[in-house]
Amino acid sequence: MAKTLIIVGSARGDGNTAAAARELEERTEGKLIDLLDHRIAPYDYGNDYPDDDDFLSLARRIVIYDRVILASPVYWYSMSGGMKDFLDRFTDLLTFHKDLGRRLRGKEMGVLSCSAEQKVNPGFYEPFRLSADYLGMSYGPEYHGWVRGSRVDLQEFS
């Protein structure tokens, strides 16, 4: 079984996306990281980040896994702001830290969305799919956590 890392990018560490990610963690025997526990500065063209920025340390952890699943609630038909900042920072791995970025090639990127709707607009997944392709990663699977009251049903799409 592939080593799986699930990265949660939600505004609430104890919300529905986190609950869906914990269920997926059990299913995949993966490891979970919550971006709320790390400081990720927005992308800077000059690569000028605060000393307490955690992106590179997270990137070094990501490359030891075979599969990374990015988990985000659906906010206004798109990923969360925290997840977007995190994904934007992959640019650093293509410009300033190419040796680390090259280690992503051949790995898998999957996505876990979470919302109150049973189905997600397919456009939600497009930025992830295109990013995986650009990074030389295979894409999929896609998961969706559908919130019904206090229950989250986790579905997998291939």
DSSP file (Angstrom, degrees, kcal/mol; ACC not computed):
  #  RESIDUE AA STRUCTURE BP1 BP2  ACC     N-H-->O    O-->H-N    N-H-->O    O-->H-N    TCO  KAPPA ALPHA  PHI   PSI    X-CA   Y-CA   Z-CA
    1    1 A M              0   0    0      0, 0.0     2,-0.1     0, 0.0     3,-0.0   0.000 360.0 360.0 360.0 139.0    0.0    0.0    0.0
    2    2 A A        -     0   0    0      1,-0.1     2,-0.5    64,-0.1    63,-0.1  -0.381 360.0-109.7 -68.9 143.3    1.2    3.5   -0.9
    3    3 A K        -     0   0    0     61,-0.1    64,-2.2    -2,-0.1    63,-1.3  -0.643  41.9-157.9 -74.0 126.1    2.3    5.8    1.9
    4    4 A T  E     -a   67   0A   0     -2,-0.5    27,-2.2    25,-0.2     2,-0.5  -0.905  16.7-168.3-117.2 133.9   -0.4    8.5    2.1
    5    5 A L  E     -ab  68  31A   0     62,-2.5    64,-2.9    -2,-0.4     2,-0.5  -0.985   8.8-160.0-116.8 127.0   -0.2   12.0    3.5
    6    6 A I  E     -ab  69  32A   0     25,-3.4    27,-2.9    -2,-0.5     2,-0.6  -0.937   3.8-163.2-109.8 123.3   -3.5   13.9    3.9
    7    7 A I  E     -ab  70  33A   0     62,-2.7    64,-3.2    -2,-0.5     2,-0.5  -0.930   6.3-154.2-111.7 117.2   -3.1   17.7    4.2
    8    8 A V  E     -ab  71  34A   0     25,-3.1    27,-3.1    -2,-0.6     2,-0.3  -0.785  13.0-178.4 -95.0 127.3   -6.2   19.5    5.6
    9    9 A G        +     0   0    0     62,-3.0    74,-0.5    -2,-0.5    71,-0.3  -0.654  32.6 130.2-123.8  74.4   -6.6   23.2    4.6
   10   10 A S        -     0   0    0     -2,-0.3    26,-0.1    62,-0.2    -2,-0.0  -0.849  64.1-124.8-123.6 159.3   -9.8   24.4    6.4
   11   11 A A  S    S+     0   0    0     -2,-0.3     2,-0.5     1,-0.1    -1,-0.1   0.653 101.6  55.5 -75.4 -15.4  -10.5   27.4    8.6
   12   12 A R    >   -     0   0    0      1,-0.1     3,-1.1     0, 0.0     6,-0.4  -0.971  64.0-162.6-123.7 120.1  -11.7   25.0   11.3
   13   13 A G  T 3  S+     0   0    0     -2,-0.5    -1,-0.1     1,-0.2    -2,-0.0   0.675  97.0  40.9 -71.5 -16.7   -9.5   22.3   12.7
   14   14 A D  T 3  S+     0   0    0      4,-0.1    -1,-0.2     5,-0.0     2,-0.0   0.084  96.9 109.8-116.7  22.4  -12.4   20.5   14.2
   15   15 A G  S <> S-     0   0    0     -3,-1.1     4,-1.9     1,-0.0     5,-0.1  -0.011  86.6 -79.6 -89.1-167.2  -14.9   20.9   11.3
   16   16 A N  H  > S+     0   0    0      1,-0.2     4,-2.6     2,-0.2     5,-0.2   0.856 125.8  54.3 -65.5 -38.3  -16.5   18.7    8.7
   17   17 A T  H  > S+     0   0    0      1,-0.2     4,-2.5     2,-0.2    -1,-0.2   0.917 108.9  49.4 -64.2 -41.2  -13.5   18.6    6.4
   18   18 A A  H  > S+     0   0    0     -6,-0.4     4,-2.4     2,-0.2    -1,-0.2   0.897 110.3  51.2 -63.2 -39.4  -11.3   17.5    9.3
   19   19 A A  H  X S+     0   0    0     -4,-1.9     4,-1.9     2,-0.2    -2,-0.2   0.926 111.8  46.1 -63.6 -44.5  -13.8   14.8   10.2
   20   20 A A  H  X S+     0   0    0     -4,-2.6     4,-2.3     1,-0.2    -2,-0.2   0.892 112.1  52.0 -63.9 -39.2  -13.8   13.5    6.6
   21   21 A A  H  X S+     0   0    0     -4,-2.5     4,-2.5     2,-0.2    -2,-0.2   0.879 106.9  52.5 -66.6 -37.5  -10.0   13.6    6.5
   22   22 A R  H  X S+     0   0    0     -4,-2.4     4,-1.8     2,-0.2    -1,-0.2   0.898 109.8  49.2 -64.6 -39.0   -9.8   11.6    9.7
   23   23 A E  H  X S+     0   0    0     -4,-1.9     4,-2.2     2,-0.2    -2,-0.2   0.922 112.4  47.6 -64.6 -42.5  -12.1    8.9    8.1
   24   24 A L  H  X S+     0   0    0     -4,-2.3     4,-2.6     1,-0.2     6,-0.3   0.874 106.5  58.2 -65.5 -36.2   -9.9    8.9    5.0
   25   25 A E  H  X>S+     0   0    0     -4,-2.5     5,-1.7     1,-0.2     4,-1.0   0.908 108.4  46.1 -58.2 -42.5   -6.8    8.7    7.2
   26   26 A E  H  <5S+     0   0    0     -4,-1.8     3,-0.3     3,-0.2    -2,-0.2   0.923 112.8  49.6 -66.0 -44.5   -8.2    5.4    8.7
   27   27 A R  H  <5S+     0   0    0     -4,-2.2    -2,-0.2     1,-0.2    -1,-0.2   0.880 121.5  33.3 -62.2 -39.5   -9.2    4.1    5.2
   28   28 A T  H  <5S-     0   0    0     -4,-2.6   -24,-0.2    -5,-0.1    -1,-0.2   0.490 100.8-126.8 -96.6  -4.4   -5.8    4.7    3.7
   29   29 A E  T  <5 +     0   0    0     -4,-1.0   -25,-0.2    -3,-0.3    -3,-0.2   0.882  63.1 151.0  54.6  38.9   -3.7    4.1    6.8
   30   30 A G      < -     0   0    0     -5,-1.7     2,-0.4    -6,-0.3   -25,-0.2  -0.137  50.0-107.8 -91.4-174.0   -2.3    7.6    6.1
   31   31 A K  E     -b    5   0A   0    -27,-2.2   -25,-3.4    -3,-0.1     2,-0.4  -0.942  28.8-143.4-117.5 139.5   -0.9   10.4    8.1
   32   32 A L  E     -b    6   0A   0     -2,-0.4     2,-0.4   -27,-0.2   -25,-0.2  -0.878  15.2-176.5-111.4 136.5   -2.8   13.7    8.6
   33   33 A I  E     -b    7   0A   0    -27,-2.9   -25,-3.1    -2,-0.4     2,-0.6  -0.998  13.9-150.7-127.1 134.0   -1.4   17.2    8.7
   34   34 A D  E >   -b    8   0A   0     -2,-0.4     3,-2.0   -27,-0.2   -25,-0.2  -0.921   9.1-147.9-105.4 122.9   -3.5   20.3    9.4
   35   35 A L  G >  S+     0   0    0    -27,-3.1     3,-1.8    -2,-0.6   -26,-0.1   0.739  95.2  72.2 -61.6 -21.8   -2.3   23.5    7.8
   36   36 A L  G 3  S+     0   0    0    -28,-0.3    -1,-0.3     1,-0.3   -27,-0.1   0.742  91.5  58.4 -64.0 -21.2   -3.7   25.4   10.8
   37   37 A D  G <  S+     0   0    0     -3,-2.0     2,-0.3     2,-0.0    -1,-0.3   0.416 106.8  57.5 -85.8   1.8   -0.8   23.9   12.8
   38   38 A H  S <  S-     0   0    0     -3,-1.8     2,-0.7    -4,-0.1    15,-0.1  -0.945  80.1-122.8-134.4 151.4    1.7   25.5   10.4
   39   39 A R        +     0   0    0     13,-0.3    15,-3.8    -2,-0.3     2,-0.5  -0.859  30.2 176.4 -95.9 118.5    2.6   29.0    9.2
   40   40 A I        -     0   0    0     -2,-0.7     3,-0.1    13,-0.2    46,-0.1  -0.945  16.6-152.1-122.6 107.0    2.4   29.2    5.4
   41   41 A A        -     0   0    0     -2,-0.5     3,-0.1     1,-0.1    48,-0.1  -0.425  31.1 -94.2 -74.0 152.4    3.0   32.7    4.1
   42   42 A P        -     0   0    0      0, 0.0    -1,-0.1     0, 0.0    43,-0.1  -0.277  59.1 -76.9 -61.0 155.1    1.4   33.7    0.8
   43   43 A Y        -     0   0    0     42,-0.1     2,-0.4    -3,-0.1    46,-0.1  -0.228  46.8-161.5 -56.2 139.5    3.6   33.3   -2.2
   44   44 A D    >   -     0   0    0     -3,-0.1     3,-2.1     1,-0.1    -1,-0.1  -0.990  16.5-146.8-128.4 122.0    6.3   35.9   -2.7
   45   45 A Y  T 3  S+     0   0    0     -2,-0.4    -1,-0.1     1,-0.3    -2,-0.0   0.801 101.9  51.1 -57.5 -30.1    7.9   36.4   -6.1
   46   46 A G  T 3  S-     0   0    0      2,-0.1    -1,-0.3    -3,-0.1     3,-0.1   0.390 109.7-121.3 -89.9   4.2   11.2   37.4   -4.4
   47   47 A N    <   +     0   0    0     -3,-2.1     2,-0.8     1,-0.2    -2,-0.1   0.849  61.7 149.0  59.5  36.0   11.2   34.3   -2.2
   48   48 A D        +     0   0    0      0, 0.0    -1,-0.2     0, 0.0    -2,-0.1  -0.836  18.0 163.5-106.0  96.1   11.3   36.6    0.9
   49   49 A Y        -     0   0    0     -2,-0.8    -6,-0.0    -3,-0.1     4,-0.0  -0.787  42.3 -94.8-115.7 155.1    9.5   34.7    3.6
   50   50 A P    >   -     0   0    0      0, 0.0     3,-1.7     0, 0.0    -9,-0.1  -0.267  37.5-114.1 -61.7 153.9    9.3   35.2    7.4
   51   51 A D  T 3  S+     0   0    0      1,-0.3    -2,-0.0     3,-0.0     0, 0.0   0.783 115.3  56.2 -61.1 -27.5   11.7   33.0    9.4
   52   52 A D  T 3  S+     0   0    0      2,-0.0   -13,-0.3   -12,-0.0    -1,-0.3   0.258  75.7 128.5 -92.2  14.3    8.8   31.1   11.0
   53   53 A D    <   -     0   0    0     -3,-1.7     4,-0.2     1,-0.1   -13,-0.2  -0.527  41.2-165.4 -70.8 133.3    7.4   30.0    7.6
   54   54 A D     >  +     0   0    0    -15,-3.8     4,-2.2    -2,-0.2     5,-0.2   0.375  57.0 103.0-101.9   2.4    6.8   26.3    7.5
   55   55 A F  H  > S+     0   0    0    -16,-0.4     4,-2.8     1,-0.2     5,-0.2   0.927  82.2  46.5 -58.4 -49.9    6.3   25.6    3.8
   56   56 A L  H  > S+     0   0    0      1,-0.2     4,-2.2     2,-0.2    -1,-0.2   0.883 111.4  51.6 -63.0 -37.5    9.7   24.1    3.1
   57   57 A S  H  > S+     0   0    0     -4,-0.2     4,-1.1     2,-0.2    -1,-0.2   0.894 112.3  47.3 -65.8 -36.6    9.7   21.9    6.1
   58   58 A L  H  X S+     0   0    0     -4,-2.2     4,-2.5     2,-0.2     3,-0.3   0.907 109.6  53.1 -67.3 -41.2    6.3   20.6    5.0
   59   59 A A  H  X S+     0   0    0     -4,-2.8     4,-1.9     1,-0.2    -2,-0.2   0.889 105.8  54.0 -61.2 -38.9    7.5   20.1    1.4
   60   60 A R  H  < S+     0   0    0     -4,-2.2     4,-0.3     1,-0.2    -1,-0.2   0.829 111.1  46.5 -65.2 -30.6   10.4   18.0    2.7
   61   61 A R  H >< S+     0   0    0     -4,-1.1     3,-1.2    -3,-0.3     4,-0.3   0.877 107.6  57.3 -75.6 -39.0    7.8   15.8    4.5
   62   62 A I  H >< S+     0   0    0     -4,-2.5     3,-2.1     1,-0.2    -2,-0.2   0.904  98.1  60.0 -58.8 -44.2    5.6   15.6    1.4
   63   63 A V  T 3< S+     0   0    0     -4,-1.9    -1,-0.2     1,-0.3    -2,-0.1   0.616  94.4  63.5 -68.5 -10.9    8.3   14.1   -0.8
   64   64 A I  T <  S+     0   0    0     -3,-1.2    -1,-0.3    -4,-0.3     2,-0.2   0.573  93.8  79.0 -86.1  -7.4    8.8   11.1    1.4
   65   65 A Y  S <  S-     0   0    0     -3,-2.1   -61,-0.2    -4,-0.3     3,-0.1  -0.665  71.6-144.5 -97.8 155.1    5.2   10.0    0.7
   66   66 A D  S    S+     0   0    0    -63,-1.3    42,-2.5    -2,-0.2     2,-0.4   0.782  87.6  28.1 -82.5 -30.7    3.9    8.2   -2.4
   67   67 A R  E     -ac   4 108A   0    -64,-2.2   -62,-2.5    40,-0.2     2,-0.4  -0.995  61.6-166.0-137.7 135.6    0.5   10.0   -2.4
   68   68 A V  E     -ac   5 109A   0     40,-2.6    42,-2.7    -2,-0.4     2,-0.5  -0.989   7.0-162.6-119.8 131.7   -0.6   13.3   -1.1
   69   69 A I  E     -ac   6 110A   0    -64,-2.9   -62,-2.7    -2,-0.4     2,-0.6  -0.966   8.8-150.7-115.3 120.5   -4.3   14.1   -0.7
   70   70 A L  E     -ac   7 111A   0     40,-2.5    42,-2.5    -2,-0.5     2,-0.5  -0.816  13.2-160.5 -94.2 120.0   -5.2   17.8   -0.4
   71   71 A A  E     +ac   8 112A   0    -64,-3.2   -62,-3.0    -2,-0.6    42,-0.2  -0.885  19.9 157.3-109.4 125.4   -8.4   18.2    1.7
   72   72 A S  E     - c   0 113A   0     40,-2.7    42,-1.0    -2,-0.5   -62,-0.2  -1.000  38.9-120.4-145.1 142.5  -10.4   21.4    1.5
   73   73 A P  E     - c   0 114A   0      0, 0.0     2,-0.9     0, 0.0     7,-0.3  -0.430  42.1-104.9 -69.0 159.6  -13.9   22.5    2.2
   74   74 A V        -     0   0    0     40,-2.3     2,-0.6     5,-0.1     5,-0.2  -0.812  43.1-177.8 -89.3 109.0  -15.8   23.9   -0.8
   75   75 A Y  B >  S-F   78   0B   0      3,-2.9     3,-1.5    -2,-0.9    40,-0.0  -0.943  71.3 -23.5-110.9 114.6  -15.8   27.7   -0.3
   76   76 A W  T 3  S-     0   0    0     -2,-0.6    -1,-0.2     1,-0.3     3,-0.1   0.909 126.3 -51.8  49.2  48.6  -17.6   29.7   -2.9
   77   77 A Y  T 3  S+     0   0    0      1,-0.2    -1,-0.3    -3,-0.1     2,-0.2   0.575 126.6  76.0  72.0  12.3  -17.1   26.8   -5.5
   78   78 A S  B <  S-F   75   0B   0     -3,-1.5    -3,-2.9     1,-0.1    -1,-0.2  -0.813  88.4 -74.0-142.0 178.5  -13.4   26.7   -4.8
   79   79 A M        -     0   0    0     -2,-0.2    -5,-0.1    -5,-0.2    -1,-0.1  -0.280  61.0 -86.2 -72.0 163.7  -10.7   25.5   -2.4
   80   80 A S     >  -     0   0    0    -71,-0.3     4,-2.2    -7,-0.3    -1,-0.1  -0.240  35.3-112.7 -66.5 159.6  -10.2   27.3    0.9
   81   81 A G  H  > S+     0   0    0      1,-0.2     4,-2.6     2,-0.2     5,-0.2   0.883 117.6  53.7 -61.5 -39.9   -7.8   30.3    1.1
   82   82 A G  H  > S+     0   0    0      1,-0.2     4,-2.1     2,-0.2    -1,-0.2   0.899 109.9  46.8 -63.0 -40.4   -5.4   28.4    3.2
   83   83 A M  H  > S+     0   0    0    -74,-0.5     4,-2.9     2,-0.2     5,-0.2   0.889 111.0  52.7 -68.3 -38.1   -5.2   25.6    0.7
   84   84 A K  H  X S+     0   0    0     -4,-2.2     4,-2.8     2,-0.2    -2,-0.2   0.925 109.1  48.8 -63.7 -44.2   -4.8   28.1   -2.1
   85   85 A D  H  X S+     0   0    0     -4,-2.6     4,-1.5     2,-0.2    -1,-0.2   0.925 113.1  48.8 -58.5 -43.8   -1.9   29.8   -0.3
   86   86 A F  H  < S+     0   0    0     -4,-2.1     4,-0.4     1,-0.2    -2,-0.2   0.931 113.1  45.7 -62.6 -46.8   -0.3   26.3    0.2
   87   87 A L  H >< S+     0   0    0     -4,-2.9     3,-1.4     1,-0.2     4,-0.3   0.878 108.5  57.1 -66.3 -37.7   -0.8   25.3   -3.4
   88   88 A D  H >< S+     0   0    0     -4,-2.8     3,-1.9     1,-0.3    -1,-0.2   0.862  97.3  63.9 -58.7 -34.9    0.6   28.6   -4.6
   89   89 A R  G >X S+     0   0    0     -4,-1.5     3,-1.6     1,-0.3     4,-0.5   0.658  78.9  81.0 -68.7 -14.4    3.8   28.0   -2.7
   90   90 A F  G X4 S+     0   0    0     -3,-1.4     3,-0.9    -4,-0.4     4,-0.4   0.742  77.2  75.0 -61.2 -19.5    4.5   25.0   -4.9
   91   91 A T  G X> S+     0   0    0     -3,-1.9     3,-1.5    -4,-0.3     4,-0.9   0.865  86.0  61.2 -57.4 -36.4    5.8   27.6   -7.3
   92   92 A D  H <>>S+     0   0    0     -3,-1.6     5,-2.4     1,-0.3     4,-1.0   0.826  98.5  57.1 -59.1 -30.9    8.8   27.9   -4.9
   93   93 A L  H <<5S+     0   0    0     -3,-0.9     8,-0.5    -4,-0.5    -1,-0.3   0.586 108.7  46.0 -78.8  -9.1    9.6   24.2   -5.7
   94   94 A L  H <45S+     0   0    0     -3,-1.5    -1,-0.2    -4,-0.4    -2,-0.2   0.530 127.7  22.5-104.5 -11.4    9.8   25.0   -9.4
   95   95 A T  H  <5S+     0   0    0     -4,-0.9     3,-0.4    -3,-0.3    -3,-0.2   0.746 133.6  17.8-119.4 -61.3   11.9   28.1   -9.1
   96   96 A F  T  <5S+     0   0    0     -4,-1.0    -3,-0.2    -5,-0.2     3,-0.1   0.691 132.3  34.1 -95.1 -21.0   14.0   28.4   -5.9
   97   97 A H    >>< +     0   0    0     -5,-2.4     4,-2.1     1,-0.1     3,-0.7  -0.410  66.5 151.8-132.3  55.7   14.0   24.8   -4.7
   98   98 A K  H 3>  +     0   0    0     -3,-0.4     4,-2.7     1,-0.3     5,-0.2   0.823  69.0  61.7 -61.2 -34.8   14.0   22.7   -7.9
   99   99 A D  H 3> S+     0   0    0      1,-0.2     4,-0.6     2,-0.2    -1,-0.3   0.896 109.7  41.8 -59.9 -39.5   15.8   19.8   -6.3
  100  100 A L  H X4 S+     0   0    0     -3,-0.7     3,-0.8     2,-0.2     4,-0.2   0.899 112.9  53.6 -72.5 -42.4   12.9   19.4   -3.9
  101  101 A G  H >< S+     0   0    0     -4,-2.1     3,-1.7    -8,-0.5     4,-0.4   0.863 102.0  58.8 -60.8 -37.7   10.2   20.0   -6.6
  102  102 A R  H >< S+     0   0    0     -4,-2.7     3,-1.1     1,-0.3    -1,-0.2   0.784  93.7  67.1 -64.0 -25.5   11.7   17.3   -8.9
  103  103 A R  T << S+     0   0    0     -3,-0.8    -1,-0.3    -4,-0.6    -2,-0.2   0.579  89.6  65.7 -73.4  -8.1   11.1   14.8   -6.1
  104  104 A L  T X  S+     0   0    0     -3,-1.7     3,-2.2    -4,-0.2    -1,-0.2   0.728  75.3 111.1 -80.9 -23.3    7.3   15.2   -6.6
  105  105 A R  T <  S+     0   0    0     -3,-1.1    32,-0.2    -4,-0.4    31,-0.1  -0.238  83.2  15.0 -56.6 134.8    7.5   13.7  -10.1
  106  106 A G  T 3  S+     0   0    0     30,-3.1    -1,-0.3     1,-0.3    31,-0.2   0.311  99.6 116.5  85.1  -9.1    5.8   10.4  -10.3
  107  107 A K    <   -     0   0    0     -3,-2.2    31,-2.5    29,-0.1     2,-0.4  -0.354  66.1-109.5 -83.4 171.8    4.0   10.8   -7.0
  108  108 A E  E     -cd  67 138A   0    -42,-2.5   -40,-2.6    29,-0.2     2,-0.5  -0.817  21.4-163.4-105.6 142.7    0.1   10.9   -6.7
  109  109 A M  E     +cd  68 139A   0     29,-2.5    31,-2.9    -2,-0.4     2,-0.2  -0.986  15.5 173.9-122.8 120.8   -2.0   13.9   -5.8
  110  110 A G  E     -c   69   0A   0    -42,-2.7   -40,-2.5    -2,-0.5     2,-0.4  -0.692  18.1-137.2-114.6 173.1   -5.6   13.3   -4.8
  111  111 A V  E     -cd  70 142A   0     30,-1.7    32,-3.3   -42,-0.3     2,-0.5  -0.993   9.0-163.3-136.7 139.9   -8.2   15.6   -3.5
  112  112 A L  E     -cd  71 143A   0    -42,-2.5   -40,-2.7    -2,-0.4     2,-0.3  -0.979  15.8-173.7-119.1 115.4  -10.8   15.5   -0.7
  113  113 A S  E     -cd  72 144A   0     30,-2.4    32,-3.2    -2,-0.5     2,-0.3  -0.701   3.5-163.5-100.0 159.3  -13.6   18.1   -1.0
  114  114 A C  E     +cd  73 145A   0    -42,-1.0   -40,-2.3    -2,-0.3     2,-0.3  -0.971  23.0 132.3-147.6 130.4  -16.2   18.6    1.7
  115  115 A S  E     - d   0 146A   0     30,-2.3    32,-2.8    -2,-0.3   -40,-0.1  -0.952  63.3 -98.8-160.9 177.0  -19.5   20.4    1.5
  116  116 A A  S    S+     0   0    0     -2,-0.3     2,-0.3    30,-0.2    30,-0.1   0.472  97.3  87.7 -83.7  -3.9  -23.2   20.2    2.3
  117  117 A E  S    S-     0   0    0     28,-0.1    -2,-0.2     1,-0.1    30,-0.2  -0.748  75.8-138.6 -97.2 144.3  -23.9   19.2   -1.3
  118  118 A Q  S    S+     0   0    0     -2,-0.3     2,-0.3    28,-0.1    -1,-0.1   0.848  90.9  38.1 -69.0 -33.8  -23.9   15.6   -2.4
  119  119 A K  S    S-     0   0    0     -3,-0.0     2,-0.4    27,-0.0    -1,-0.1  -0.897  76.2-142.2-120.2 150.0  -22.1   16.5   -5.6
  120  120 A V        -     0   0    0     -2,-0.3     5,-0.1    -5,-0.0    -5,-0.0  -0.879  32.3-100.5-110.3 140.8  -19.4   19.1   -6.2
  121  121 A N    >   -     0   0    0     -2,-0.4     3,-2.5     1,-0.2     4,-0.4  -0.413  34.0-130.6 -53.7 125.2  -19.1   21.2   -9.3
  122  122 A P  G >> S+     0   0    0      0, 0.0     3,-1.0     0, 0.0     4,-0.6   0.746 103.0  72.5 -56.9 -22.8  -16.4   19.4  -11.3
  123  123 A G  G 34 S+     0   0    0      1,-0.2     3,-0.5     2,-0.2    -2,-0.1   0.734  81.3  73.1 -64.2 -21.1  -14.6   22.7  -11.8
  124  124 A F  G <4 S+     0   0    0     -3,-2.5     4,-0.4     1,-0.2    -1,-0.2   0.896  99.2  44.9 -57.0 -40.5  -13.6   22.5   -8.1
  125  125 A Y  T <> S+     0   0    0     -3,-1.0     4,-2.6    -4,-0.4     3,-0.5   0.660  89.8  87.8 -81.1 -17.0  -11.1   19.8   -8.9
  126  126 A E  H  X S+     0   0    0     -4,-0.6     4,-2.9    -3,-0.5     5,-0.3   0.874  84.8  51.5 -56.5 -46.0   -9.6   21.4  -12.0
  127  127 A P  H  > S+     0   0    0      0, 0.0     4,-1.9     0, 0.0    -1,-0.2   0.888 113.8  46.2 -60.0 -35.8   -6.9   23.5  -10.2
  128  128 A F  H  > S+     0   0    0     -3,-0.5     4,-2.8    -4,-0.4    -2,-0.2   0.934 113.0  48.9 -68.9 -46.0   -5.7   20.4   -8.4
  129  129 A R  H  X S+     0   0    0     -4,-2.6     4,-2.1     1,-0.2    -1,-0.2   0.927 114.6  44.6 -59.8 -47.0   -5.7   18.3  -11.6
  130  130 A L  H  X S+     0   0    0     -4,-2.9     4,-2.4    -5,-0.2    -1,-0.2   0.873 112.6  52.0 -67.7 -36.7   -3.8   20.9  -13.6
  131  131 A S  H  X S+     0   0    0     -4,-1.9     4,-2.1    -5,-0.3     6,-0.2   0.923 108.8  50.2 -65.3 -44.1   -1.3   21.4  -10.7
  132  132 A A  H  X>S+     0   0    0     -4,-2.8     5,-3.1     1,-0.2     4,-0.5   0.936 112.1  48.2 -58.9 -46.1   -0.6   17.7  -10.4
  133  133 A D  H ><5S+     0   0    0     -4,-2.1     3,-1.2     1,-0.2    -2,-0.2   0.923 111.0  50.0 -60.0 -45.7    0.0   17.5  -14.2
  134  134 A Y  H 3<5S+     0   0    0     -4,-2.4    -1,-0.2     1,-0.3    -2,-0.2   0.838 111.6  49.0 -63.5 -33.6    2.3   20.6  -14.1
  135  135 A L  H 3<5S-     0   0    0     -4,-2.1    -1,-0.3    -5,-0.2    -2,-0.2   0.489 117.8-111.4 -84.8  -3.5    4.3   19.1  -11.3
  136  136 A G  T <<5S+     0   0    0     -3,-1.2   -30,-3.1    -4,-0.5     2,-0.3   0.748  73.7 135.6  78.9  23.8    4.6   15.7  -13.1
  137  137 A M      < -     0   0    0     -5,-3.1    -1,-0.3   -32,-0.2   -29,-0.2  -0.750  58.4-116.5-102.1 150.3    2.4   14.0  -10.6
  138  138 A S  E     -d  108   0A   0    -31,-2.5   -29,-2.5    -2,-0.3     2,-0.4  -0.569  34.9-129.7 -79.6 154.6   -0.4   11.5  -11.4
  139  139 A Y  E     +d  109   0A   0    -31,-0.2   -29,-0.2    -2,-0.2     3,-0.1  -0.879  36.7  77.4-114.6 137.8   -3.8   12.7  -10.4
  140  140 A G  E     +     0   0A   0    -31,-2.9     2,-0.1    -2,-0.4   -31,-0.1  -0.257  19.0  90.0 115.4 163.8   -6.6   11.0   -8.4
  141  141 A P  E     -     0   0A   0      0, 0.0   -30,-1.7     0, 0.0     2,-0.4   0.543  47.5-151.0 -83.2 173.5   -8.6    9.8   -6.8
  142  142 A E  E     -dE 111 157A   0     15,-2.4    15,-3.9   -32,-0.2     2,-0.3  -0.913  12.7-169.8-107.0 135.1  -11.1   12.4   -5.8
  143  143 A Y  E     -dE 112 156A   0    -32,-3.3   -30,-2.4    -2,-0.4     2,-0.4  -0.882   4.5-160.5-119.9 153.8  -13.0   12.1   -2.6
  144  144 A H  E     -dE 113 155A   0     11,-2.5    11,-2.7    -2,-0.3     2,-0.7  -0.979   8.6-153.2-139.3 128.6  -16.0   14.0   -1.4
  145  145 A G  E     -dE 114 154A   0    -32,-3.2   -30,-2.3    -2,-0.4     2,-0.6  -0.883  15.0-160.1 -96.9 116.6  -17.3   14.4    2.1
  146  146 A W  E     -dE 115 153A   0      7,-2.9     7,-2.5    -2,-0.7     2,-0.5  -0.876   9.7-144.3-102.7 117.3  -21.0   15.1    2.1
  147  147 A V  E     + E   0 152A   0    -32,-2.8     2,-0.4    -2,-0.6     5,-0.2  -0.690  22.9 173.0 -88.6 125.0  -22.3   16.7    5.3
  148  148 A R  E >   - E   0 151A   0      3,-3.6     3,-2.1    -2,-0.5     2,-0.4  -0.890  67.0 -55.1-131.3 101.8  -25.7   15.8    6.4
  149  149 A G  T 3  S-     0   0    0     -2,-0.4    -2,-0.0     1,-0.3     0, 0.0  -0.543 121.4 -21.0  66.0-121.4  -26.5   17.2    9.9
  150  150 A S  T 3  S+     0   0    0     -2,-0.4     2,-0.4    -3,-0.1    -1,-0.3   0.316 122.9  93.7 -99.4   7.3  -23.7   16.0   12.1
  151  151 A R  E <   -E  148   0A   0     -3,-2.1    -3,-3.6     2,-0.0     2,-0.5  -0.819  56.3-160.9-105.6 139.4  -22.8   13.1    9.7
  152  152 A V  E     -E  147   0A   0     -2,-0.4     2,-0.5    -5,-0.2    -5,-0.2  -0.971   6.4-159.0-118.9 116.4  -20.2   13.2    7.0
  153  153 A D  E     -E  146   0A   0     -7,-2.5    -7,-2.9    -2,-0.5     2,-0.6  -0.836  11.4-146.8 -93.3 127.7  -20.5   10.5    4.3
  154  154 A L  E     -E  145   0A   0     -2,-0.5     2,-0.3    -9,-0.2    -9,-0.2  -0.854  18.0-176.3-100.9 122.3  -17.2    9.9    2.4
  155  155 A Q  E     -E  144   0A   0    -11,-2.7   -11,-2.5    -2,-0.6     2,-0.4  -0.890  13.8-146.1-116.9 146.8  -17.4    9.0   -1.3
  156  156 A E  E     -E  143   0A   0     -2,-0.3     2,-0.4   -13,-0.2   -13,-0.2  -0.940  11.4-171.0-113.6 136.0  -14.6    8.1   -3.7
  157  157 A F  E      E  142   0A   0    -15,-3.9   -15,-2.4    -2,-0.4    -2,-0.0  -0.974 360.0 360.0-121.3 138.2  -14.7    9.0   -7.4
  158  158 A S              0   0    0     -2,-0.4    -1,-0.1   -17,-0.2   -15,-0.1   0.427 360.0 360.0-102.5 360.0  -12.1    7.7   -9.8
